[in-house]
Amino acid sequence: LAVKRMSKKKARKLLRAHQREQRTKERIASAMEV
């Protein structure tokens, strides 16, 4: 990720979206295991 080039607001927003995506994937994975 080229975070340095972006503004801090944009970077933070992108990071938050990425974290949400990861959490959703983990939830789906755990649901499939069960």
PDB file of N, CA, C and O in Angstrom:
ATOM      1  N   LEU A   1       0.834  -1.206   0.000  1.00  0.00           N
ATOM      2  CA  LEU A   1       0.000   0.000   0.000  1.00  0.00           C
ATOM      3  C   LEU A   1       0.872   1.260   0.000  1.00  0.00           C
ATOM      4  O   LEU A   1       1.825   1.357   0.772  1.00  0.00           O
ATOM      5  N   ALA A   2       0.548   2.210  -0.855  1.00  0.00           N
ATOM      6  CA  ALA A   2       1.289   3.470  -0.903  1.00  0.00           C
ATOM      7  C   ALA A   2       0.599   4.494  -0.007  1.00  0.00           C
ATOM      8  O   ALA A   2       0.004   5.463  -0.481  1.00  0.00           O
ATOM      9  N   VAL A   3       0.693   4.257   1.278  1.00  0.00           N
ATOM     10  CA  VAL A   3       0.002   5.108   2.251  1.00  0.00           C
ATOM     11  C   VAL A   3       0.672   6.476   2.364  1.00  0.00           C
ATOM     12  O   VAL A   3       0.004   7.486   2.586  1.00  0.00           O
ATOM     13  N   LYS A   4       1.993   6.498   2.211  1.00  0.00           N
ATOM     14  CA  LYS A   4       2.752   7.744   2.373  1.00  0.00           C
ATOM     15  C   LYS A   4       2.317   8.820   1.386  1.00  0.00           C
ATOM     16  O   LYS A   4       2.338  10.010   1.703  1.00  0.00           O
ATOM     17  N   ARG A   5       1.925   8.395   0.190  1.00  0.00           N
ATOM     18  CA  ARG A   5       1.531   9.367  -0.830  1.00  0.00           C
ATOM     19  C   ARG A   5       0.154   9.966  -0.548  1.00  0.00           C
ATOM     20  O   ARG A   5      -0.130  11.096  -0.946  1.00  0.00           O
ATOM     21  N   MET A   6      -0.676   9.226   0.121  1.00  0.00           N
ATOM     22  CA  MET A   6      -2.032   9.691   0.412  1.00  0.00           C
ATOM     23  C   MET A   6      -2.077  10.635   1.604  1.00  0.00           C
ATOM     24  O   MET A   6      -1.127  10.741   2.381  1.00  0.00           O
ATOM     25  N   SER A   7      -3.199  11.309   1.723  1.00  0.00           N
ATOM     26  CA  SER A   7      -3.424  12.134   2.901  1.00  0.00           C
ATOM     27  C   SER A   7      -3.752  11.220   4.072  1.00  0.00           C
ATOM     28  O   SER A   7      -4.172  10.080   3.870  1.00  0.00           O
ATOM     29  N   LYS A   8      -3.567  11.699   5.275  1.00  0.00           N
ATOM     30  CA  LYS A   8      -3.777  10.860   6.457  1.00  0.00           C
ATOM     31  C   LYS A   8      -5.230  10.420   6.581  1.00  0.00           C
ATOM     32  O   LYS A   8      -5.511   9.293   6.989  1.00  0.00           O
ATOM     33  N   LYS A   9      -6.144  11.306   6.230  1.00  0.00           N
ATOM     34  CA  LYS A   9      -7.571  10.964   6.303  1.00  0.00           C
ATOM     35  C   LYS A   9      -7.891   9.802   5.363  1.00  0.00           C
ATOM     36  O   LYS A   9      -8.567   8.845   5.738  1.00  0.00           O
ATOM     37  N   LYS A  10      -7.396   9.911   4.150  1.00  0.00           N
ATOM     38  CA  LYS A  10      -7.640   8.873   3.145  1.00  0.00           C
ATOM     39  C   LYS A  10      -7.034   7.552   3.583  1.00  0.00           C
ATOM     40  O   LYS A  10      -7.660   6.499   3.462  1.00  0.00           O
ATOM     41  N   ALA A  11      -5.810   7.614   4.093  1.00  0.00           N
ATOM     42  CA  ALA A  11      -5.102   6.411   4.522  1.00  0.00           C
ATOM     43  C   ALA A  11      -5.855   5.725   5.654  1.00  0.00           C
ATOM     44  O   ALA A  11      -6.000   4.503   5.675  1.00  0.00           O
ATOM     45  N   ARG A  12      -6.330   6.534   6.593  1.00  0.00           N
ATOM     46  CA  ARG A  12      -7.057   5.985   7.741  1.00  0.00           C
ATOM     47  C   ARG A  12      -8.355   5.326   7.290  1.00  0.00           C
ATOM     48  O   ARG A  12      -8.730   4.261   7.780  1.00  0.00           O
ATOM     49  N   LYS A  13      -9.032   5.975   6.350  1.00  0.00           N
ATOM     50  CA  LYS A  13     -10.290   5.446   5.819  1.00  0.00           C
ATOM     51  C   LYS A  13     -10.049   4.110   5.123  1.00  0.00           C
ATOM     52  O   LYS A  13     -10.805   3.155   5.296  1.00  0.00           O
ATOM     53  N   LEU A  14      -8.973   4.068   4.330  1.00  0.00           N
ATOM     54  CA  LEU A  14      -8.627   2.856   3.591  1.00  0.00           C
ATOM     55  C   LEU A  14      -8.276   1.728   4.552  1.00  0.00           C
ATOM     56  O   LEU A  14      -8.679   0.581   4.358  1.00  0.00           O
ATOM     57  N   LEU A  15      -7.518   2.070   5.591  1.00  0.00           N
ATOM     58  CA  LEU A  15      -7.099   1.076   6.573  1.00  0.00           C
ATOM     59  C   LEU A  15      -8.315   0.489   7.289  1.00  0.00           C
ATOM     60  O   LEU A  15      -8.396  -0.718   7.512  1.00  0.00           O
ATOM     61  N   ARG A  16      -9.252   1.358   7.642  1.00  0.00           N
ATOM     62  CA  ARG A  16     -10.455   0.915   8.339  1.00  0.00           C
ATOM     63  C   ARG A  16     -11.270  -0.026   7.450  1.00  0.00           C
ATOM     64  O   ARG A  16     -11.783  -1.040   7.921  1.00  0.00           O
ATOM     65  N   ALA A  17     -11.383   0.311   6.178  1.00  0.00           N
ATOM     66  CA  ALA A  17     -12.115  -0.519   5.226  1.00  0.00           C
ATOM     67  C   ALA A  17     -11.441  -1.878   5.081  1.00  0.00           C
ATOM     68  O   ALA A  17     -12.111  -2.907   4.990  1.00  0.00           O
ATOM     69  N   HIS A  18     -10.106  -1.873   5.059  1.00  0.00           N
ATOM     70  CA  HIS A  18      -9.339  -3.109   4.934  1.00  0.00           C
ATOM     71  C   HIS A  18      -9.554  -3.998   6.151  1.00  0.00           C
ATOM     72  O   HIS A  18      -9.726  -5.210   6.022  1.00  0.00           O
ATOM     73  N   GLN A  19      -9.545  -3.391   7.328  1.00  0.00           N
ATOM     74  CA  GLN A  19      -9.742  -4.154   8.562  1.00  0.00           C
ATOM     75  C   GLN A  19     -11.137  -4.772   8.597  1.00  0.00           C
ATOM     76  O   GLN A  19     -11.307  -5.914   9.024  1.00  0.00           O
ATOM     77  N   ARG A  20     -12.127  -4.014   8.146  1.00  0.00           N
ATOM     78  CA  ARG A  20     -13.498  -4.510   8.113  1.00  0.00           C
ATOM     79  C   ARG A  20     -13.601  -5.701   7.163  1.00  0.00           C
ATOM     80  O   ARG A  20     -14.289  -6.681   7.451  1.00  0.00           O
ATOM     81  N   GLU A  21     -12.908  -5.603   6.025  1.00  0.00           N
ATOM     82  CA  GLU A  21     -12.900  -6.677   5.031  1.00  0.00           C
ATOM     83  C   GLU A  21     -12.298  -7.946   5.622  1.00  0.00           C
ATOM     84  O   GLU A  21     -12.833  -9.039   5.437  1.00  0.00           O
ATOM     85  N   GLN A  22     -11.180  -7.795   6.335  1.00  0.00           N
ATOM     86  CA  GLN A  22     -10.503  -8.936   6.951  1.00  0.00           C
ATOM     87  C   GLN A  22     -11.410  -9.606   7.977  1.00  0.00           C
ATOM     88  O   GLN A  22     -11.490 -10.833   8.039  1.00  0.00           O
ATOM     89  N   ARG A  23     -12.094  -8.791   8.781  1.00  0.00           N
ATOM     90  CA  ARG A  23     -12.973  -9.311   9.819  1.00  0.00           C
ATOM     91  C   ARG A  23     -14.127 -10.095   9.196  1.00  0.00           C
ATOM     92  O   ARG A  23     -14.522 -11.143   9.706  1.00  0.00           O
ATOM     93  N   THR A  24     -14.661  -9.578   8.090  1.00  0.00           N
ATOM     94  CA  THR A  24     -15.759 -10.248   7.394  1.00  0.00           C
ATOM     95  C   THR A  24     -15.296 -11.593   6.846  1.00  0.00           C
ATOM     96  O   THR A  24     -16.013 -12.589   6.941  1.00  0.00           O
ATOM     97  N   LYS A  25     -14.094 -11.619   6.270  1.00  0.00           N
ATOM     98  CA  LYS A  25     -13.544 -12.863   5.724  1.00  0.00           C
ATOM     99  C   LYS A  25     -13.367 -13.897   6.829  1.00  0.00           C
ATOM    100  O   LYS A  25     -13.677 -15.074   6.645  1.00  0.00           O
ATOM    101  N   GLU A  26     -12.866 -13.450   7.974  1.00  0.00           N
ATOM    102  CA  GLU A  26     -12.658 -14.358   9.109  1.00  0.00           C
ATOM    103  C   GLU A  26     -13.983 -14.933   9.586  1.00  0.00           C
ATOM    104  O   GLU A  26     -14.082 -16.117   9.907  1.00  0.00           O
ATOM    105  N   ARG A  27     -15.002 -14.073   9.627  1.00  0.00           N
ATOM    106  CA  ARG A  27     -16.324 -14.505  10.075  1.00  0.00           C
ATOM    107  C   ARG A  27     -16.892 -15.556   9.128  1.00  0.00           C
ATOM    108  O   ARG A  27     -17.456 -16.558   9.569  1.00  0.00           O
ATOM    109  N   ILE A  28     -16.741 -15.324   7.826  1.00  0.00           N
ATOM    110  CA  ILE A  28     -17.231 -16.270   6.822  1.00  0.00           C
ATOM    111  C   ILE A  28     -16.482 -17.599   6.937  1.00  0.00           C
ATOM    112  O   ILE A  28     -17.082 -18.670   6.846  1.00  0.00           O
ATOM    113  N   ALA A  29     -15.166 -17.514   7.138  1.00  0.00           N
ATOM    114  CA  ALA A  29     -14.343 -18.718   7.254  1.00  0.00           C
ATOM    115  C   ALA A  29     -14.761 -19.547   8.466  1.00  0.00           C
ATOM    116  O   ALA A  29     -14.892 -20.768   8.374  1.00  0.00           O
ATOM    117  N   SER A  30     -14.970 -18.885   9.592  1.00  0.00           N
ATOM    118  CA  SER A  30     -15.360 -19.603  10.811  1.00  0.00           C
ATOM    119  C   SER A  30     -16.764 -20.187  10.656  1.00  0.00           C
ATOM    120  O   SER A  30     -17.050 -21.260  11.186  1.00  0.00           O
ATOM    121  N   ALA A  31     -17.630 -19.498   9.943  1.00  0.00           N
ATOM    122  CA  ALA A  31     -18.989 -19.984   9.718  1.00  0.00           C
ATOM    123  C   ALA A  31     -18.972 -21.229   8.833  1.00  0.00           C
ATOM    124  O   ALA A  31     -19.766 -22.148   9.032  1.00  0.00           O
ATOM    125  N   MET A  32     -18.068 -21.256   7.859  1.00  0.00           N
ATOM    126  CA  MET A  32     -17.970 -22.405   6.961  1.00  0.00           C
ATOM    127  C   MET A  32     -17.399 -23.622   7.685  1.00  0.00           C
ATOM    128  O   MET A  32     -17.772 -24.756   7.385  1.00  0.00           O
ATOM    129  N   GLU A  33     -16.498 -23.388   8.636  1.00  0.00           N
ATOM    130  CA  GLU A  33     -15.916 -24.492   9.399  1.00  0.00           C
ATOM    131  C   GLU A  33     -16.987 -25.193  10.232  1.00  0.00           C
ATOM    132  O   GLU A  33     -16.987 -26.416  10.366  1.00  0.00           O
ATOM    133  N   VAL A  34     -17.887 -24.406  10.782  1.00  0.00           N
ATOM    134  CA  VAL A  34     -18.969 -24.945  11.619  1.00  0.00           C
ATOM    135  C   VAL A  34     -20.095 -25.424  10.709  1.00  0.00           C
ATOM    136  O   VAL A  34     -21.114 -25.917  11.195  1.00  0.00           O
TER     137      VAL A  34
END
